[in-house]
Amino acid sequence: MSTDLIIRDFRDEDAPSLAQMLNESEEGWPGGFTGGVRLTPQALLEKLRGIDAIALLVAETENKIVGYLELTKHWSSENAAYIALINVHPQYRGRGIGTKLIKEALKRCFSAGVDRVDLHTWSGNRAVRLYKRTGFFWVPETSVYMQNYLPQVLKNPIAAKFFEKHPGYLYRFKRDLRAEEDDLKYRGKSVYIYEWEADSDYLKIIVDRYGWSICGVEWSSGLVECIAEERAVKGYPFSVEWRIVNRSKEPFKIVLLPEADTGVKLLEKPPSSLVVSPGEEKVVRSRAVVDLEAEEKPRDEASRRIKSTIVLNGTALTLSTGFEEKPPLEIKVLTHPSYPPLSESTLLLNFLNNFKKKIRGKVSIIAEKGLKVEPREYLLEAEAEEEITLPLKISVVDPNLRKARILVSYDVEGIKAPPKPIYVTVTRPGEAVGYIDRKEKKAVVDMGSYFFKVDFRGLKIEVVRKVDEEPLCFIDGESIGPPFWPSELGRKLYEVELLEDKRIRLVAKAGLKKVPGLELVKVIEVLNPSPLLKISYRLVNTSSLEKELRLRVNMNMNTWEAEKLLVPLRNKVVEYRVIAGDFPGSRGDLPTEPTEYSECWSCYTTRKGELVGVVWSKENVHEVDFSWGRLPRLTYSIKLKPHSATELPPLYLYVGKGSWRNIQSLYRELVERREPEPTTYSKAKPVELRTEPLFLEDTTSSQVDLVLVKHRAKKLKGVIKLRSKTLKITPSEVTVESLEDKVLRKKLALEALIKDVFCHYINYELYSNYGVIRGKIPLIVLSRGGEVSVKVSNSKAVVDNGLLVMKIDAEFAGALYELVDKRTNANNLFSSYPKPRPFLWYNPWFGGVRLRRGFGRDYLWKEKWLIQEASIGSWRGVKVYTKISHEKNKVLKGITLEQYYLTVPNSSIVLLYTKVVNTSRRYFDRELLLTLFTSPGGKHGTGAIVPYTDEIYEKTVYEHEIAYPATSREYVVVYNETAALALVKPERRDIVLGAAVGEEKTCSLYVAMSPLDYIKPGESYSFYVFLVLAKNKEEAETYKVLSKMKY
């Protein structure tokens, strides 16, 4: 190895080099390190900002990063640290780089004052030996959790003196380095042991495996230890002893100060002082007991302990001993008791004897009102650590019962346990029943076919299938950051209340130490009768400081139960096969940018035909992450002013039967706040042809790509014949020779045969081994070049693009009142200009194109509209605008409206762009209406075409009838025998197009525009549509391809 290797802190400018090293480190990691998704420098930096790091270390040699280690705070212990990642480039492994990284990390831990360092790995990792060499122990019955107590060792005065005398000896301990669990015993106690020898000096440190602390020290001059019995049965005394051995030539003067954790009581107080003569051994014994009703300790925490301060000849030593804590009789319910009304069932109870001896006793069982239970008493006799099942006959006798408890108590070995409640739920179709178990710190809601269970610690939610109690999905709590990990909220014990009125609601609250003054309120609501959970978040800032933060909601699928994942990407619902460990894979395997998703929902299907779906609003969403089976994980951006609160849009979790369309419908109903509508899907032929681009600036002489896309793997052979009535195409035949790729591109030269055409067609015939496929490709001419003339005078403007002339008057309610085709001199708009007048139920009526407040009474014409020249990209024209202030428009007061009328040179297309700017201090979500009173070719429209999902609706003016068809599809057309007008919208769901057929025996169009989300103060929202002049209705329909164009 090169001698210039250095270990240093990571710097942001290292991101490209570190990302490259990690991307090249697939070898040696199960499944590869990256999961097949390359890590970018930007993604790496974002990841690192999300962790609460003590140190980020890199190993560098020859100006190249070859190793990396992440040392973070611990997820469960404030006095511990965690190595979240260590990696060495495959070409540099086996050279001691990993050892150097770990030793530097431990050095940082010594300085930080923590007691322990942990890491996780896998059993087949060759680095297990390395970890053991540097002080880690493999915790038994894990795969593989390792703990390192060297930081705690160095705090021990006797050990510190040893290493001061023998520097460089810290990692020269004697131990078994085999890649096996460290299941060590010392005097019958589960421990870890470090041993050192240096010349004639000796040091042994004994670590209590349950207490996660040093319980004994042995050195050349003596031994001091405190050891409790391995198992402590609650309510039953267990032994504790202190042993002191003096191997020195001086007496040991000992002061013994024991202290028990909450829930533990020392029954006999040991002597506070004693003297141990040279060569003497003294043992002090006592007994302790754990309170029968002491709360159960979380599994990822140390056990309760008896801590002893032992002052030896003036030197204070701290020793602690833990124990395996168990109730005398462990009661387990094998299946959650949920029954129909007036039913009889069997409840299976398991009783586990936690004594290491045979016991006898009595079990008493009492059912609350509405239930009957048999037997009510049971004489128990169980061998040491034996487990027994007791079948109980349960009868629901009250027809109105929704929930009740069965109280189980016992008397064994003189210990009388208080009643343990077992909650019984009685469900009916379409109803949910919930309860809170304060003792267990959990809540359960029975939703019929599923339970959702809430753990108060971290407020983790688990949705469980009732029939087999298999968990389907999890909401693994929340985290606030950055940094997000480790999550303080993940360990927090929430305050939880259950509210039952018309619906079941769980309201939970928690504060944070790392963000003083911040409180998170989470509400979980069951929306009957569907298996739907509504989850809401409210953040309260009680401090005098502004807080800018992010909230991460961690939702995961049980990928072993999952079959497929469906997500709406870019207006396509994409279906993926779920393979645990493979897909969903690493972060970035699916897009993380919210804008990559056309709608905010996702759906997993299970092998048993269920759905697990999530619906959310895009508001405040910073990231959508599906990696490794997430539902997804959502990250929200939040800004809180001092002494304020904000409520995020709710998210919804659905678990039940159906198809992904149910989830999409919920999204459209609950988030978009509109009636669900069918989704349109294009049917793809085995082979499709198109041109790129679809939109041309000029066809006098143009080049395009003919693009052939095939959807089969079979080779394609054949000839494409091209023809057009308005274009000369070169070449007119394209040979396809054994095409294996999915896409074929060929250049085509186009020359216009007829000058005055804005919509061309290329008819194609493909003669191939796939068969004969025919079709036509539209080509839209946007512009023929030239200039757009814009003249503004006072309130009026004239916009001339060479083909069309637009006239606008700001004082005429901001209306575009004239749209003249210079070829025919016909005004294609129907207006009352220069003065408004009554028209049907409009009074005043202005006609033309103008913005209205909605379908009802409109007072926008009362505002003071201004006008100025404007442009967006290559589109030029004018905008009319006003800041709403009139008393009649209170609901819009403080809102600024901007309406743009734009075009491009020598074009038959007008861009109608509407912008809403919220200059008020309230949220805004009002619908606006853009009305278009049309006169195709200067005559009243006689018919309209409105497409729906499964049909094209066409309606003509007929006597006195009036129809108002509307659609969320991409276009509508109004026509007569002379000409046609098309109104085309982009592929988005906040715009609805419609027609009014028959009003005063004419046809008009409208655009209903409604923000999908609230427009917040200071924010803006925009809509746009295209208005196109066409020769006839057939040509007008062709312009629907404009829905794919970005202006």
C-alpha positions, 0 to 999 in steps of 0.5 A: 500500500502506498505510504501517502494514505491519509484519513481525513474529513469529507469535503463537499468538493469530494462528492464527484470522487466519492460518488465514483468510488462508491459506484465502482464498489459493487463487488463484495456487497450482496446485490451490489452496492448501488442496486444498479442505480448510479450515485450522482455527486448531487444525490450523494450530497443530498444523502449526506445532508440527511444524516446527523453525522459525527464524522464523515471520513475518507481514505485518500491516496494519490489524490484518489478517494479509496475508502469511506466511513459514515459515523453518525449518532445512534438511533436509540442511545444518546450515549452511543454512535453508529457506523452507518457505512464503511466501504473500501474500493475493491482494488484497495481492499485487504491493505488495512484501509478499513482498519484505519478508517475504523480506528479513526472513527473510534478516536472521534468517539473517544473525543465525543464521549460516547460509551459504545459504537455499533454497526450492522453487517452480514454474516458472510462479510469477510470484514467481520474479522476486521470488526472483531479485531477493532473491538466489536462483538457480534450480538447473539441471535442477530444477523449481524448487529455488532457492538464496540465498548472500547470508548467506555473502556477508556473511561474506566480509571483502571483501564485508562491507567493501563493504556497510559502505561502501555500506549499502542496496546488498545487494539492488542487484546486477546480474543476469538476472531472467528465470524461467529456470534459472541455468545460468551458466559462469565459465571453464568452471565452473558457478557463480552470480554476484552483481555490485554497483557503487556509485559507483567501487566494484565487487564480484563474488562467484562461487559454486561450483555443485557445492561450494555455496560461494564460490570467487572474489571480485573487487573494485575492488582485485583478484581472488582465486579457487580453481577446480577442473576441472568434472569429477573422474573418480575415480582420475584427476588433475584440475587445481586453480588459484588466481588472484590479481590485484592492481589496487591500489597496494600489494603483496598478501602472500598466505598460501595454506593449502589443505585437501582433503575426505576422499577427495580428495588434493592431488598437488602442494602449492602454495607456502604464501606468495607476493607479488603486486605491483600490476598483477600476476596470478599463477596457482598450479596443482596437481593433485588426485585423488579416491580411487577407492573414495571413497563416493558423496556424496548428491545433496542435499549439496554435492560434495567440496571443496578448501577454501582459507584465503587470508590477504591482507595479514592478512585471512583469506578462505575459498574452496572449490571443488567438482566433478562427481565420477564413476567412470571407468566407471559400471556399471549393471544394467538389471534386477535379476538374480533368477532361478529355480533351474537357469535360464539368463537374460540380464543386461544391464550398461551401461558409461558412459564418464565421461571426456571422451575416448575410452578403451580397456580391459578388463572382467573378470567373475567369478561366484561358486560356483553361477553361470556367466557368459559372457563373462568378459572384454570388451575395451572401447572407448568414445567420450567419455561413451559408454554401452555395454550388455553382455549377459551369459549367466547360468546358475544351476547349483547347485539349492540356490543362494539368492544369489551375486555377480557381480564386475565389475572393469575396467582403463581409462586405467591405473586398475584398479578393485576388483571391483564386486559385482552381487547375484543372487537365486534365488527359490522360491515362498513364499521370500524372499532378502535381501542387504546391499550395504555399499558402496552402503549398501543392502539388498534383499529379493527376495520373489518378485514384488516387491523391497523395497529399503532405503536405510541413509541415513534407512532409507527403504524402497521396494517395487518390482514386479519385472516392471517395476521400478515402485515401488508404495509407500514408507516414507520414514523416520521423524521424532521430534518435535515438531518433526518437520521437518526430520527428523534421522532422515531424514538419519541413516546407520543401522547395519543388520544382516541376520539370516537364520534361519527368516525374514529380518530387517533390524535397524537402529539410530540415535541422535539429536543433538536428543534425547540419549540416545535410540536408535531400533531398527527391525526389518523382518521378511519373513513368508513365504510371504505378501508381508507385511512386519512393521515394529517399533519400539523406543525406548531412553532411556539418559539420566537424563531422562524423554522425552515425544515422538512418532514419525511413520512416513512411508508413501506410495503411488505414486499414479500406480499407485494406482486406489482407496483403501479405508478402514474409517470408522465400520463402513463400508468406504469406497471412493475413486477415487485421482486423483494431485494430487486425491485423497487431498488435503490433510490432513483430506480424510480424518479424522485422528482414530484414533477415526474408523476402525472398524478400523486398516487401509487398502488401495490397489488398483493398476491391475494388480490388486494391493493395497498395504495397511497394518495397525496397532494403535491403541495409542499412535496419535495421528494417522492422515493419508492426505493426498497419497497417504499409506498413511497416515502414522502418528504415535505418542505415546510416554513414556519413563522414564529408562533404559528402553525401550518397544516399539510394536505392530508395523505390517504392510505387504502388497503382493500380489494379493487384495481389501481383505478380505485386509487386513481379515482380516490386521488381525483376525488380527494385531492383534485376535488372533482368527480372521478373520471375515466382515464384515456389510454391510447391503443398502440399498434404493433408498429407506429409511425410519426414525424419529429417534429410534429410542428414546423416553422415553415414547409416551403422547404423542411426536413423532418425525421420519420420515426418508426417504433415497433412494440414487438421483439420480432425483426421487422422487414418491409417497405414504407410508402409515403404520399401527401396531397400538399407535400412533396416527400423525398424519399417517398419509399423507405426500405426496412431491412431486418430491423431488430432495434425498437426505433428506426429513423429516416430523414425526409425532405418536405416541399410544400405543393400548396402554399396556403396550408397550415395542416398537412397529412402524410399518408403511409402504408407499411408492407411488412412481415407484420402485415400491412399497416396504414395510417396518416401523420399530421404536420402542423405549421405554426409559423411561416416566418415574418414579424408580429406587429403590436400597437398599443394606444391607451386602452386599445391594442392591435396585434397583427401576425401577417395572417390574423389581426387581433383587437383588444380593448382593456376598457371593454372588460379586457376582451379580445373582441375581434379576430380577423382572418386577413385572407377572408376579412372575416371576424371569427369572434362574436362580440357586442363591441364597442358597448356591452348589451344583454345576451340571453342570461348575460347582462352585460354581455361583451362577447369575444374572448374574456375572463370571467369570475365563473359561471354565475354572476360576473363583476370582473368587468367592473375592475380597472383593466390595464394593457401592455405589450407582452411576450412569452418565448417566441409568442408576442402580443399583449396582456390585460391585467388588473388587481382585484379591488372592487367591492363586488369581487370580495372573494377575489380581492387582492388577487392579480389577474393577467390575461395574455393574447399572443401569437407567432408570425403568419400563424392561424394559432392564438395562445390564450394564457391566464395567470393568477397571482395571489397578492393577498394574505389568504389561500386562493382556489377559485375557479375562473372562466374564459369565455369564447363567443365564436363566429367561424368564418364570420358566421354563427357556429352551427355545431360543436364536437366534444370528445369523451373517453369512449366516444366523440360527441357531436351536437348541432344547433337545433331549433331552441335546444341548448346543450353544454357538453364539457370534457377533460379531453384535449380539444373541442371544436365549433364549426359551420359550413364555412370554417371551424375553430378548435380550442386545444388544452395541454394534457393537464387536469386543472382545465376543462373545455366545453361548448354552449350549443344553441345559445341564441342559435349559435355556438360558443366555447369556454375554458373552466380553470381551477387550481388543483391546489390552493394558491398560497400568498405570494404564489402564482398559477397559470393556465393556457389553451390554443385557439386555432382557425381551420378550414373545416371541422376535420382539419380542426380536429387534427390540431388536437396534437397541439396538446403535446406542444410546450409553448 
